[in-house]
Amino acid sequence: MPLPEFTRKLVETKLSKYCEQRIPPHVRDQVRLNYRIRGNQVTLFEERTVYKQPSKWVEIFIAQFRFNPQDKKWSLYCADRNSRWHLYGLLSPSADFDDLLREVDRDPTGIFYG
């Protein structure tokens, strides 16, 4: 099920700003932060150039935000080394997307950015 249009636009605005501010301009030719929306899931990922192949980029998952349309709350997921998603247990689902984005940015366990 796709995100409600208003919710989608709000998330796009917040994540576009976050991605723009998180990576300094002088390294954007080597590292980028981006997101993808698919259904009710929003995946935040990092793109990096491949060593000795600077024209090739690889994606590294950072976090996934899942919207539950029944209770209108977001849940936060983290990826393991095999790119499988697991519920992030240190934060309860929230109706405020910013709560989850702040937790990813804070990264108290090092699970998102290492």
Backbone hydrogen bonds, N-H to C=O, Kabsch-Sander energy under -0.5 kcal/mol:
donor,donor_aa,acceptor,acceptor_aa,energy
3,L,39,G,-1.1
8,R,4,P,-2.8
9,K,5,E,-2.4
10,L,6,F,-2.2
11,V,7,T,-2.5
12,E,8,R,-2.7
13,T,9,K,-2.3
14,K,10,L,-2.3
15,L,11,V,-3.0
16,S,12,E,-2.2
17,K,13,T,-1.8
18,Y,14,K,-2.4
19,C,15,L,-3.0
20,E,16,S,-2.0
21,Q,17,K,-2.2
22,R,18,Y,-2.1
23,I,19,C,-1.1
27,V,24,P,-1.8
28,R,25,P,-1.1
30,Q,27,V,-2.4
31,V,27,V,-2.3
32,R,47,E,-2.5
34,N,45,F,-2.9
36,R,43,T,-2.0
38,R,36,R,-0.5
38,R,41,Q,-2.8
41,Q,38,R,-2.1
42,V,65,F,-2.8
43,T,36,R,-2.9
44,L,42,V,-0.5
44,L,63,A,-3.0
45,F,34,N,-2.7
46,E,60,I,-3.0
47,E,32,R,-3.1
48,R,58,V,-2.2
49,T,30,Q,-1.7
50,V,53,Q,-0.9
50,V,56,K,-2.4
53,Q,50,V,-2.3
56,K,53,Q,-2.5
58,V,48,R,-2.6
60,I,46,E,-2.9
62,I,44,L,-2.8
63,A,44,L,-1.6
64,Q,77,Y,-2.1
65,F,42,V,-3.0
66,R,75,S,-2.5
67,F,40,N,-2.7
68,N,73,K,-2.9
72,K,68,N,-1.7
73,K,68,N,-1.0
74,W,94,S,-3.9
75,S,66,R,-2.3
77,Y,64,Q,-2.7
78,C,86,H,-2.8
80,D,84,R,-2.2
83,S,80,D,-2.1
86,H,78,C,-2.6
88,Y,76,L,-2.8
89,G,87,L,-0.8
91,L,88,Y,-0.9
94,S,74,W,-2.3
97,F,95,A,-0.7
99,D,96,D,-1.3
100,L,96,D,-0.8
100,L,97,F,-0.5
101,L,97,F,-2.1
102,R,98,D,-2.7
103,E,99,D,-1.5
104,V,100,L,-2.2
105,D,101,L,-2.3
106,R,102,R,-2.7
107,D,103,E,-2.6
110,G,107,D,-0.8
114,G,110,G,-0.6
